[in-house]
Amino acid sequence: MTEFSIGNRRYGYVHERKWPSEAIDMHHVVVRKRNGKGFLVFFSALIVLANASYLFLVKNKSISVLLWSFCLSVFLVKLMFWRRVMKESVMVMPTFGVQLETHYLSGRIVRRFVPIGKILKPVLLECVSPITCYWSLSLLLRGEAELMLVFKELRPPVKMLIPIWKALCNASGIKEGSDPLKGVN
C-alpha cells in the first residue's frame, strides 16, 4: 500500500508499507526519465558510424576505420547507460535490519544488509564542497570506523531524506535528536 509520494524535477520518492501487519517500511527514490541525454548519445553514435561508413564507401579508406568507429560507438553507448541508476530503495524491517538496494538500468541490482543491532544511529549530513552542497543520509555502525552511505549513487533532496531518517530512527529505537552514545564510555 503506497502511503505518499514526493517529487521534484530529478527524483521521485515513494513510501509504501508491505505485508498485512505493515511491519516492513519501503522507501524508494526513483530517477525521473530524461530522454535528452539518451537521444544525444545515440545521435552522436549514429554520426560516428555514418562518418566512418562515408570514409569507407566513398573515400575508399580501409575497413579498420569502420570497425574502430563501431567499437567507439558501442563503447560510448555502454559508458553512458551501464552504470546509470534507475532507483535506490531502503527496506526497513524493525526486527531484522535494513536492506539497501540499488537498481541499475542494465538490470543489475546491488543489495546490502545491515542488522538492526549494528546500527548506532542514522545521521543526516550536509556535504559541502567548493562546487556543490547536498544532503546525505548515513548510518553510524557499531564496530566500523566509517559511516555507511544509505544512497551511494543518488543525491536526493532533504525533503525526501527526512521520512527515511525518521523510519530508521524508529526502527533502531532511537528518539529523533537524542544522543545514542550518551553514557557510553
N, C-alpha and C positions, 0 to 999 in steps of 0.2 A: 504494500500500500504506500503510495507516494504521498508524503505529508506536505512538502512545499518545495519550491524551486526559486532560485535567484539567477538572473542572467545579466551579462553585460556584452560588450562588443566582441570580446575574445573568448570568454568562458561561459559555461552554463553549470549551475550547481543543482543537484537533485538529492533530496534526503528521503529515504524510504526505510520502512521497518518491515522485516521479513518474519515469517512463521506466525502461527496462531498466537503464541504467547508474546509476540513482538519483542523478543529478547535480543534480536540481532539488529543493530543500527547500521545502516549502509549510507555512506556519503560518497557521491560521485561528482567529480569535477570533469566536465566534458569540454573538449576544444571545439569551438564552433567552426564549421567548414567555411573556408575561404577559397574560392576557385581561382582567384587571380594568380596565386603562386604556382599552382599546378599547370595552369594554362601557359604561363611564361616558361616553365621548364620544358614542357612538351613542344612548345613552339620553337624554343632555341635548339632542341634536339632535332627537330624537323629541318630547321635551317642548316644545321651542320651536315645532316645527311644529304640534303638537296645540293649543297655546295660540293660535297665530295662526289656525288653522282655526276654533277656537271663536269668536274675536273676529269673524272674517269671516262665519261662517254664522249664529251666534246673535245677536250684538250688532249685526250689520249695519254693521260698520266697512268701510272701503274695502279694495280688493284689494291696495293697496300694502303694507299691513301683512303680508299673506300672502307677497307677493313678497320683502319685506325679510327676513322671518324665514327663508324658504327660502334666500336668499343667505347669511344669517348661519350657518345650519346647515351648508351646503356649505363655507363658509369655516372653520368650527370643525373639521370632519372633515378637510379638506385640511391645515390647520395642524398637526394632531396626527400625521398619517401621512405627509406629503410628505417631510420630512427625517429620518424615522426610519431608523436604520441597522439592517440585518439582520446583517451581518458585515463584518469588516475582515480582509484577508489580506496576508501577506508572502511573496513568492515569491523565494527566494534562488537565484540562478544564479551560481556562483562564477566562471565565465569571462566573464560579461557584466555582471551587476549585480543590482540588487534592484528588483523591481516591487511597488509598494504599491497595493492595491485596496480601495475602499470600496463595498459593495453596499447600496443603499437599498431600502426597502420598495416604493417606487414603480417599481422595476425599473431605475433609473438606476445606472450603475457608473462610478466615477471612478478612473482609473488614473494612477499617477505612476511614472516610471522613473528610477533613479539608477545611472549607470555605476559599476562597481566601482572604477575608478581615481580617482573623485572622492570616495570615502568615506575620510576620515582615521581615524575611529573611531566605533563605536556606543557610546552613552552611556546608562546608566540613571540617571535623576534622580529625586529625591524632591521633589515640588512641594508647598509648604506655603503655605496661605492662612489668613486668620483663621477661615474656616468649615470647611475640609476639608484633608485631606492625602492625596495619592495619588502613585503612581509613574508615570513616563512613560519611554518609550524614544525616544531621539532619535539622529539621525545628525549627526556633525560633518563638514561637507563642505569640500573644498578650494575656496578662492576665494569662499566665502559668509560673510557676516557673522553670520548667524543659524543656529541649529540647525534641522534639519528633523524634525518630529514624525513618527514611524512610524505611530502611531494618532492621527489627528486628532479623531475623534468619540468613541471609546470610551476608558474608563479601566480596563483590565483590571488585576487584582492582580499583584503582583510575581512570584508563583509561575508565572504564565503568561508573563511577560515574560522571565524568565531563559533558558529554552531558545531563544527567538528571538534574544536578545542573544548567546548563545554561538554560534549559527549564523552571525550577522552577523560576529562576531569571526573565526571560522574562514574565512569566505568572503573577508574583506578582508585575511587574512594577519596579523592582529594577535593576539598572545597575550593571553589574558584577564588584565587587571590591568596590562598593560605601558603605557608611555607612548610613543605613536607620534611625538610631537614632540621626543623626546629626541635631541639632536644637531643639530636643525634651527635655524638662526639666521635 
